[in-house]
Amino acid sequence: MKDEAKDITTQSIEAQAAPEGEAATKTAAPKTPETKTSEPKGADTKTPAKKKRTRSSKAKDKAKAAADANAALEARIGHSFADPNLLMQAITHVSALKSGRKRGDSYQRLEFLGDHVLGLVVSDMLYHAFPNADEGELSKRLAELVRKESCADVAKSLGLLDDIKLGSVGSSADARLRKSILGDICEAVIGAIFLDGGHAAADEFVKRNWTERMHKPRRPLRDPKTVLQEWAQGKGLPTPVYREVERTGPHHDPQFRVAVDLPGLAPAEGIGGSKRAAEKVAASVMIEREGVGGGNDG
């Protein structure tokens, strides 16, 4: 009987121990979800890092593209800038400035400087290229070479049209504005080169882009009628005589044919929308035919 009692007692103790073990197991179980919830938190902290790397990569790509564009622009201009900001300022229109920035941050001040540097360099070029030309002829040649149209031609030849930085304007206005300020931009670039590399660098740029133009001006430097008259006087001939040969076309849009006569020479004729225009053409025809100097090359 004692042994049976001991068995009953032992089973009772084991039965009591089992629930306590189960309870312990149930108590420890909640720790598992805590471990699982910590994983998503770790994943969340990694996501911003990836985005940051992407933004950084885009910024680097943008900076590289800007550097490549700047290098290409410098190659076309023929000058490597120690201060690239000067070049950027030279091609920036007032409309592209952010609020709070001064107008002096645009190309305007550089244009003022470049205009005078261009005049000085071209004057020196003309002085040495035409030793027999007087002050009047040199002044006319200078005016032809430094006018806005000539500067715009140089800017076009360097491909600066698409480099100009403009603010938000209409597409048609954008195109017109770019063309209208091309000459100003060219002078601003000269000013920027002068500040960055000194007189020698600006002198090299101007000579490289203006020498051919200096020897081949776009238009006659002197009125062909004046040239022909001076040539005739030098030959002991009377003043050329201009006569209207024919007038055609409607009243609002006439066409004149005019002839110029000099003793001993065949008449030369010219056609124009006015008598004066036709006379100039006729004089130019005779100048070219007789090999008279001074019409285009002085």
VOKERO-438954 format. One record per residue (C-alpha): residue in one letter; x, y, z. Coordinates in Angstrom, 3 decimals. Example, Ala and Ser with C-alpha at 12.3 -4.5 7.8 and 13.67 -1.06 7.14 Angstrom:
# residues 2
<atom lotor="A" X="12.300" Y="-4.500" Z="7.800"/>
<atom lotor="S" X="13.670" Y="-1.060" Z="7.140"/>
***
This chain:
# residues 298
<atom lotor="M" X="0.000" Y="0.000" Z="0.000"/>
<atom lotor="K" X="2.867" Y="2.314" Z="0.733"/>
<atom lotor="D" X="4.331" Y="1.731" Z="-2.699"/>
<atom lotor="E" X="1.035" Y="2.486" Z="-4.412"/>
<atom lotor="A" X="0.766" Y="5.686" Z="-2.451"/>
<atom lotor="K" X="4.251" Y="6.692" Z="-3.517"/>
<atom lotor="D" X="3.318" Y="6.066" Z="-7.183"/>
<atom lotor="I" X="0.198" Y="8.142" Z="-6.859"/>
<atom lotor="T" X="2.197" Y="10.896" Z="-5.238"/>
<atom lotor="T" X="4.819" Y="10.772" Z="-7.965"/>
<atom lotor="Q" X="2.212" Y="10.923" Z="-10.747"/>
<atom lotor="S" X="0.553" Y="13.850" Z="-9.037"/>
<atom lotor="I" X="3.831" Y="15.723" Z="-8.876"/>
<atom lotor="E" X="4.559" Y="14.986" Z="-12.547"/>
<atom lotor="A" X="1.044" Y="16.137" Z="-13.506"/>
<atom lotor="Q" X="1.585" Y="19.377" Z="-11.695"/>
<atom lotor="A" X="5.010" Y="19.867" Z="-13.290"/>
<atom lotor="A" X="3.644" Y="19.443" Z="-16.829"/>
<atom lotor="P" X="1.369" Y="22.508" Z="-16.764"/>
<atom lotor="E" X="4.149" Y="24.582" Z="-15.303"/>
<atom lotor="G" X="6.406" Y="23.565" Z="-18.253"/>
<atom lotor="E" X="3.649" Y="24.350" Z="-20.738"/>
<atom lotor="A" X="3.141" Y="27.715" Z="-19.129"/>
<atom lotor="A" X="6.853" Y="28.426" Z="-19.338"/>
<atom lotor="T" X="6.817" Y="27.504" Z="-23.009"/>
<atom lotor="K" X="3.841" Y="29.818" Z="-23.662"/>
<atom lotor="T" X="5.549" Y="32.609" Z="-21.776"/>
<atom lotor="A" X="8.725" Y="32.340" Z="-23.909"/>
<atom lotor="A" X="6.826" Y="32.143" Z="-27.212"/>
<atom lotor="P" X="6.131" Y="35.910" Z="-27.573"/>
<atom lotor="K" X="9.877" Y="36.520" Z="-27.916"/>
<atom lotor="T" X="9.784" Y="35.019" Z="-31.419"/>
<atom lotor="P" X="7.513" Y="37.732" Z="-32.960"/>
<atom lotor="E" X="9.775" Y="40.414" Z="-31.482"/>
<atom lotor="T" X="12.703" Y="38.938" Z="-33.404"/>
<atom lotor="K" X="10.650" Y="38.847" Z="-36.623"/>
<atom lotor="T" X="9.433" Y="42.447" Z="-36.304"/>
<atom lotor="S" X="13.022" Y="43.647" Z="-35.993"/>
<atom lotor="E" X="13.808" Y="42.456" Z="-39.570"/>
<atom lotor="P" X="11.465" Y="44.859" Z="-41.406"/>
<atom lotor="K" X="12.881" Y="47.707" Z="-39.359"/>
<atom lotor="G" X="16.314" Y="46.809" Z="-40.605"/>
<atom lotor="A" X="15.025" Y="46.734" Z="-44.205"/>
<atom lotor="D" X="13.427" Y="50.181" Z="-43.791"/>
<atom lotor="T" X="16.714" Y="51.745" Z="-42.723"/>
<atom lotor="K" X="18.410" Y="50.462" Z="-45.930"/>
<atom lotor="T" X="15.860" Y="51.969" Z="-48.374"/>
<atom lotor="P" X="16.773" Y="55.679" Z="-47.883"/>
<atom lotor="A" X="20.445" Y="54.804" Z="-48.379"/>
<atom lotor="K" X="19.650" Y="53.431" Z="-51.847"/>
<atom lotor="K" X="17.687" Y="56.560" Z="-52.749"/>
<atom lotor="K" X="20.535" Y="58.733" Z="-51.522"/>
<atom lotor="R" X="23.000" Y="56.868" Z="-53.712"/>
<atom lotor="T" X="20.669" Y="57.327" Z="-56.708"/>
<atom lotor="R" X="20.378" Y="61.069" Z="-56.157"/>
<atom lotor="S" X="24.120" Y="61.332" Z="-55.747"/>
<atom lotor="S" X="24.658" Y="59.434" Z="-58.992"/>
<atom lotor="K" X="22.290" Y="61.738" Z="-60.871"/>
<atom lotor="A" X="24.068" Y="64.778" Z="-59.484"/>
<atom lotor="K" X="27.405" Y="63.401" Z="-60.628"/>
<atom lotor="D" X="26.027" Y="62.687" Z="-64.106"/>
<atom lotor="K" X="24.631" Y="66.201" Z="-64.322"/>
<atom lotor="A" X="27.927" Y="67.731" Z="-63.196"/>
<atom lotor="K" X="29.855" Y="65.648" Z="-65.726"/>
<atom lotor="A" X="27.513" Y="66.670" Z="-68.557"/>
<atom lotor="A" X="27.933" Y="70.337" Z="-67.608"/>
<atom lotor="A" X="31.718" Y="69.952" Z="-67.498"/>
<atom lotor="D" X="31.752" Y="68.267" Z="-70.919"/>
<atom lotor="A" X="29.566" Y="71.016" Z="-72.416"/>
<atom lotor="N" X="31.817" Y="73.676" Z="-70.932"/>
<atom lotor="A" X="34.929" Y="71.964" Z="-72.311"/>
<atom lotor="A" X="33.352" Y="71.765" Z="-75.781"/>
<atom lotor="L" X="32.458" Y="75.467" Z="-75.640"/>
<atom lotor="E" X="36.004" Y="76.390" Z="-74.613"/>
<atom lotor="A" X="37.380" Y="74.299" Z="-77.479"/>
<atom lotor="R" X="35.217" Y="76.189" Z="-79.995"/>
<atom lotor="I" X="36.247" Y="79.523" Z="-78.525"/>
<atom lotor="G" X="39.896" Y="78.505" Z="-78.398"/>
<atom lotor="H" X="40.561" Y="79.494" Z="-74.790"/>
<atom lotor="S" X="40.659" Y="77.362" Z="-71.644"/>
<atom lotor="F" X="39.312" Y="79.409" Z="-68.749"/>
<atom lotor="A" X="41.038" Y="79.398" Z="-65.380"/>
<atom lotor="D" X="37.769" Y="80.855" Z="-64.055"/>
<atom lotor="P" X="34.869" Y="79.092" Z="-65.860"/>
<atom lotor="N" X="32.391" Y="81.417" Z="-64.142"/>
<atom lotor="L" X="33.543" Y="84.236" Z="-66.425"/>
<atom lotor="L" X="32.529" Y="82.233" Z="-69.483"/>
<atom lotor="M" X="29.168" Y="81.350" Z="-67.947"/>
<atom lotor="Q" X="28.555" Y="85.016" Z="-67.159"/>
<atom lotor="A" X="29.455" Y="85.998" Z="-70.735"/>
<atom lotor="I" X="26.678" Y="83.812" Z="-72.195"/>
<atom lotor="T" X="24.001" Y="84.569" Z="-69.583"/>
<atom lotor="H" X="21.180" Y="86.937" Z="-70.497"/>
<atom lotor="V" X="19.521" Y="89.123" Z="-67.858"/>
<atom lotor="S" X="16.312" Y="87.090" Z="-68.179"/>
<atom lotor="A" X="18.119" Y="83.985" Z="-66.924"/>
<atom lotor="L" X="19.178" Y="85.537" Z="-63.611"/>
<atom lotor="K" X="17.482" Y="84.245" Z="-60.477"/>
<atom lotor="S" X="15.657" Y="86.705" Z="-58.253"/>
<atom lotor="G" X="18.007" Y="88.635" Z="-56.032"/>
<atom lotor="R" X="20.948" Y="88.549" Z="-58.443"/>
<atom lotor="K" X="22.268" Y="91.778" Z="-59.958"/>
<atom lotor="R" X="22.173" Y="92.647" Z="-63.639"/>
<atom lotor="G" X="25.970" Y="92.745" Z="-63.423"/>
<atom lotor="D" X="25.890" Y="88.954" Z="-63.142"/>
<atom lotor="S" X="24.748" Y="88.805" Z="-66.774"/>
<atom lotor="Y" X="26.831" Y="89.449" Z="-69.893"/>
<atom lotor="Q" X="26.260" Y="93.222" Z="-69.905"/>
<atom lotor="R" X="29.363" Y="94.418" Z="-68.047"/>
<atom lotor="L" X="31.574" Y="91.995" Z="-69.956"/>
<atom lotor="E" X="30.065" Y="93.246" Z="-73.213"/>
<atom lotor="F" X="31.106" Y="96.809" Z="-72.333"/>
<atom lotor="L" X="34.672" Y="95.681" Z="-71.682"/>
<atom lotor="G" X="34.842" Y="93.396" Z="-74.716"/>
<atom lotor="D" X="33.594" Y="96.150" Z="-77.043"/>
<atom lotor="H" X="36.584" Y="98.344" Z="-76.162"/>
<atom lotor="V" X="39.092" Y="95.485" Z="-76.202"/>
<atom lotor="L" X="37.857" Y="94.513" Z="-79.686"/>
<atom lotor="G" X="38.205" Y="98.101" Z="-80.893"/>
<atom lotor="L" X="41.766" Y="98.338" Z="-79.603"/>
<atom lotor="V" X="42.922" Y="95.040" Z="-81.105"/>
<atom lotor="V" X="41.279" Y="95.649" Z="-84.500"/>
<atom lotor="S" X="42.693" Y="99.196" Z="-84.617"/>
<atom lotor="D" X="46.167" Y="97.791" Z="-84.083"/>
<atom lotor="M" X="45.556" Y="95.162" Z="-86.778"/>
<atom lotor="L" X="44.421" Y="97.799" Z="-89.284"/>
<atom lotor="Y" X="47.294" Y="100.140" Z="-88.496"/>
<atom lotor="H" X="49.850" Y="97.480" Z="-89.397"/>
<atom lotor="A" X="47.912" Y="95.845" Z="-92.253"/>
<atom lotor="F" X="47.294" Y="99.080" Z="-94.212"/>
<atom lotor="P" X="50.350" Y="101.328" Z="-93.816"/>
<atom lotor="N" X="49.260" Y="103.652" Z="-96.646"/>
<atom lotor="A" X="45.689" Y="104.181" Z="-95.433"/>
<atom lotor="D" X="44.813" Y="107.552" Z="-93.896"/>
<atom lotor="E" X="42.865" Y="108.092" Z="-90.695"/>
<atom lotor="G" X="39.545" Y="108.358" Z="-92.527"/>
<atom lotor="E" X="39.919" Y="105.032" Z="-94.293"/>
<atom lotor="L" X="41.135" Y="103.285" Z="-91.133"/>
<atom lotor="S" X="38.122" Y="104.623" Z="-89.230"/>
<atom lotor="K" X="35.716" Y="103.307" Z="-91.871"/>
<atom lotor="R" X="37.372" Y="99.907" Z="-91.848"/>
<atom lotor="L" X="37.235" Y="99.815" Z="-88.055"/>
<atom lotor="A" X="33.539" Y="100.702" Z="-87.990"/>
<atom lotor="E" X="32.805" Y="97.906" Z="-90.460"/>
<atom lotor="L" X="34.709" Y="95.279" Z="-88.508"/>
<atom lotor="V" X="33.448" Y="96.030" Z="-84.993"/>
<atom lotor="R" X="29.761" Y="96.636" Z="-85.768"/>
<atom lotor="K" X="27.211" Y="94.305" Z="-84.178"/>
<atom lotor="E" X="26.537" Y="92.420" Z="-87.414"/>
<atom lotor="S" X="30.219" Y="91.495" Z="-87.757"/>
<atom lotor="C" X="30.369" Y="90.357" Z="-84.131"/>
<atom lotor="A" X="27.195" Y="88.311" Z="-84.643"/>
<atom lotor="D" X="28.791" Y="86.603" Z="-87.655"/>
<atom lotor="V" X="31.775" Y="85.611" Z="-85.514"/>
<atom lotor="A" X="29.455" Y="84.296" Z="-82.793"/>
<atom lotor="K" X="27.570" Y="82.209" Z="-85.376"/>
<atom lotor="S" X="30.801" Y="80.790" Z="-86.766"/>
<atom lotor="L" X="31.754" Y="79.688" Z="-83.241"/>
<atom lotor="G" X="28.361" Y="78.052" Z="-82.699"/>
<atom lotor="L" X="27.421" Y="80.276" Z="-79.741"/>
<atom lotor="L" X="23.744" Y="80.599" Z="-80.705"/>
<atom lotor="D" X="22.602" Y="77.555" Z="-78.720"/>
<atom lotor="D" X="24.900" Y="78.254" Z="-75.767"/>
<atom lotor="I" X="23.139" Y="81.463" Z="-74.725"/>
<atom lotor="K" X="21.347" Y="81.108" Z="-71.383"/>
<atom lotor="L" X="17.899" Y="82.715" Z="-71.438"/>
<atom lotor="G" X="15.073" Y="82.844" Z="-68.934"/>
<atom lotor="S" X="11.558" Y="81.538" Z="-69.491"/>
<atom lotor="V" X="10.344" Y="83.170" Z="-72.696"/>
<atom lotor="G" X="8.239" Y="81.941" Z="-75.585"/>
<atom lotor="S" X="9.906" Y="79.686" Z="-78.129"/>
<atom lotor="S" X="9.610" Y="82.201" Z="-80.976"/>
<atom lotor="A" X="10.748" Y="85.062" Z="-78.750"/>
<atom lotor="D" X="13.561" Y="82.834" Z="-77.523"/>
<atom lotor="A" X="14.898" Y="82.310" Z="-81.046"/>
<atom lotor="R" X="14.597" Y="85.994" Z="-81.969"/>
<atom lotor="L" X="16.248" Y="87.097" Z="-78.734"/>
<atom lotor="R" X="19.167" Y="84.746" Z="-79.190"/>
<atom lotor="K" X="19.853" Y="86.131" Z="-82.662"/>
<atom lotor="S" X="19.466" Y="89.738" Z="-81.569"/>
<atom lotor="I" X="22.016" Y="89.446" Z="-78.771"/>
<atom lotor="L" X="24.588" Y="87.362" Z="-80.635"/>
<atom lotor="G" X="26.810" Y="90.381" Z="-81.242"/>
<atom lotor="D" X="26.607" Y="91.364" Z="-77.575"/>
<atom lotor="I" X="27.481" Y="87.841" Z="-76.482"/>
<atom lotor="C" X="30.521" Y="87.825" Z="-78.769"/>
<atom lotor="E" X="31.810" Y="91.049" Z="-77.201"/>
<atom lotor="A" X="31.109" Y="89.656" Z="-73.725"/>
<atom lotor="V" X="33.182" Y="86.555" Z="-74.529"/>
<atom lotor="I" X="36.066" Y="88.816" Z="-75.579"/>
<atom lotor="G" X="35.740" Y="90.669" Z="-72.280"/>
<atom lotor="A" X="35.743" Y="87.381" Z="-70.363"/>
<atom lotor="I" X="38.853" Y="86.171" Z="-72.206"/>
<atom lotor="F" X="40.589" Y="89.487" Z="-71.470"/>
<atom lotor="L" X="39.871" Y="89.198" Z="-67.724"/>
<atom lotor="D" X="40.829" Y="85.526" Z="-67.608"/>
<atom lotor="G" X="43.943" Y="85.477" Z="-69.795"/>
<atom lotor="G" X="44.943" Y="89.107" Z="-70.238"/>
<atom lotor="H" X="45.540" Y="91.163" Z="-73.366"/>
<atom lotor="A" X="47.561" Y="88.444" Z="-75.095"/>
<atom lotor="A" X="44.710" Y="85.926" Z="-74.916"/>
<atom lotor="A" X="42.131" Y="88.463" Z="-76.135"/>
<atom lotor="D" X="44.487" Y="89.608" Z="-78.910"/>
<atom lotor="E" X="44.907" Y="86.016" Z="-80.101"/>
<atom lotor="F" X="41.136" Y="85.411" Z="-80.127"/>
<atom lotor="V" X="40.368" Y="88.575" Z="-82.105"/>
<atom lotor="K" X="43.129" Y="88.034" Z="-84.651"/>
<atom lotor="R" X="42.055" Y="84.433" Z="-85.201"/>
<atom lotor="N" X="38.463" Y="85.475" Z="-85.922"/>
<atom lotor="W" X="38.885" Y="88.891" Z="-87.566"/>
<atom lotor="T" X="41.987" Y="88.708" Z="-89.777"/>
<atom lotor="E" X="40.206" Y="87.185" Z="-92.765"/>
<atom lotor="R" X="37.307" Y="89.592" Z="-92.344"/>
<atom lotor="M" X="39.732" Y="92.491" Z="-92.261"/>
<atom lotor="H" X="41.093" Y="91.622" Z="-95.702"/>
<atom lotor="K" X="37.667" Y="90.751" Z="-97.132"/>
<atom lotor="P" X="35.142" Y="93.287" Z="-95.883"/>
<atom lotor="R" X="31.491" Y="92.362" Z="-96.365"/>
<atom lotor="R" X="30.502" Y="95.599" Z="-98.050"/>
<atom lotor="P" X="32.221" Y="98.502" Z="-99.834"/>
<atom lotor="L" X="34.057" Y="100.730" Z="-97.430"/>
<atom lotor="R" X="33.341" Y="103.829" Z="-99.518"/>
<atom lotor="D" X="30.480" Y="105.027" Z="-101.689"/>
<atom lotor="P" X="31.211" Y="103.722" Z="-105.229"/>
<atom lotor="K" X="30.103" Y="107.061" Z="-106.739"/>
<atom lotor="T" X="32.728" Y="108.864" Z="-104.654"/>
<atom lotor="V" X="35.393" Y="106.335" Z="-105.599"/>
<atom lotor="L" X="34.598" Y="106.674" Z="-109.308"/>
<atom lotor="Q" X="34.592" Y="110.475" Z="-109.140"/>
<atom lotor="E" X="37.970" Y="110.614" Z="-107.352"/>
<atom lotor="W" X="39.437" Y="108.171" Z="-109.850"/>
<atom lotor="A" X="38.123" Y="110.237" Z="-112.802"/>
<atom lotor="Q" X="39.588" Y="113.421" Z="-111.356"/>
<atom lotor="G" X="42.916" Y="111.672" Z="-110.916"/>
<atom lotor="K" X="42.826" Y="110.798" Z="-114.625"/>
<atom lotor="G" X="41.998" Y="114.375" Z="-115.605"/>
<atom lotor="L" X="38.447" Y="113.400" Z="-116.582"/>
<atom lotor="P" X="35.303" Y="115.371" Z="-115.770"/>
<atom lotor="T" X="32.791" Y="114.361" Z="-113.125"/>
<atom lotor="P" X="30.851" Y="111.211" Z="-114.118"/>
<atom lotor="V" X="27.403" Y="111.874" Z="-115.542"/>
<atom lotor="Y" X="24.441" Y="109.694" Z="-114.530"/>
<atom lotor="R" X="21.343" Y="109.441" Z="-116.695"/>
<atom lotor="E" X="18.099" Y="107.545" Z="-116.339"/>
<atom lotor="V" X="17.734" Y="105.034" Z="-119.148"/>
<atom lotor="E" X="14.464" Y="103.360" Z="-118.196"/>
<atom lotor="R" X="11.855" Y="103.190" Z="-115.464"/>
<atom lotor="T" X="9.668" Y="100.113" Z="-115.127"/>
<atom lotor="G" X="7.284" Y="98.534" Z="-112.637"/>
<atom lotor="P" X="4.250" Y="99.920" Z="-110.785"/>
<atom lotor="H" X="4.288" Y="103.342" Z="-109.179"/>
<atom lotor="H" X="4.614" Y="101.931" Z="-105.655"/>
<atom lotor="D" X="7.498" Y="99.614" Z="-106.609"/>
<atom lotor="P" X="9.494" Y="101.134" Z="-109.490"/>
<atom lotor="Q" X="12.732" Y="99.846" Z="-110.996"/>
<atom lotor="F" X="15.267" Y="102.290" Z="-112.422"/>
<atom lotor="R" X="17.949" Y="101.580" Z="-114.998"/>
<atom lotor="V" X="20.686" Y="104.205" Z="-114.927"/>
<atom lotor="A" X="23.855" Y="104.621" Z="-117.002"/>
<atom lotor="V" X="27.068" Y="106.431" Z="-116.006"/>
<atom lotor="D" X="29.164" Y="108.149" Z="-118.678"/>
<atom lotor="L" X="32.808" Y="109.198" Z="-118.764"/>
<atom lotor="P" X="34.630" Y="110.489" Z="-121.883"/>
<atom lotor="G" X="36.597" Y="107.778" Z="-123.658"/>
<atom lotor="L" X="34.883" Y="104.959" Z="-121.730"/>
<atom lotor="A" X="31.896" Y="102.779" Z="-122.548"/>
<atom lotor="P" X="28.842" Y="103.550" Z="-120.386"/>
<atom lotor="A" X="28.081" Y="101.276" Z="-117.444"/>
<atom lotor="E" X="24.550" Y="100.520" Z="-116.315"/>
<atom lotor="G" X="22.919" Y="99.589" Z="-113.045"/>
<atom lotor="I" X="19.392" Y="98.730" Z="-111.841"/>
<atom lotor="G" X="17.863" Y="99.616" Z="-108.471"/>
<atom lotor="G" X="14.670" Y="100.443" Z="-106.614"/>
<atom lotor="S" X="15.643" Y="104.124" Z="-106.606"/>
<atom lotor="K" X="17.710" Y="106.349" Z="-108.854"/>
<atom lotor="R" X="20.431" Y="106.650" Z="-106.230"/>
<atom lotor="A" X="20.609" Y="102.878" Z="-105.765"/>
<atom lotor="A" X="20.817" Y="102.366" Z="-109.525"/>
<atom lotor="E" X="23.569" Y="105.020" Z="-109.793"/>
<atom lotor="K" X="25.623" Y="103.203" Z="-107.142"/>
<atom lotor="V" X="25.284" Y="99.928" Z="-109.032"/>
<atom lotor="A" X="26.296" Y="101.606" Z="-112.289"/>
<atom lotor="A" X="29.355" Y="103.173" Z="-110.617"/>
<atom lotor="S" X="30.299" Y="99.791" Z="-109.110"/>
<atom lotor="V" X="30.052" Y="98.163" Z="-112.548"/>
<atom lotor="M" X="32.409" Y="100.733" Z="-114.066"/>
<atom lotor="I" X="34.800" Y="100.495" Z="-111.081"/>
<atom lotor="E" X="35.041" Y="96.735" Z="-111.449"/>
<atom lotor="R" X="35.357" Y="96.863" Z="-115.215"/>
<atom lotor="E" X="38.111" Y="99.488" Z="-115.176"/>
<atom lotor="G" X="39.964" Y="97.929" Z="-112.266"/>
<atom lotor="V" X="39.592" Y="100.975" Z="-110.047"/>
<atom lotor="G" X="40.952" Y="100.568" Z="-106.488"/>
<atom lotor="G" X="39.189" Y="101.829" Z="-103.377"/>
<atom lotor="G" X="35.720" Y="100.348" Z="-103.789"/>
<atom lotor="N" X="36.329" Y="97.272" Z="-101.671"/>
<atom lotor="D" X="39.963" Y="97.214" Z="-100.714"/>
<atom lotor="G" X="40.979" Y="100.877" Z="-100.601"/>
***
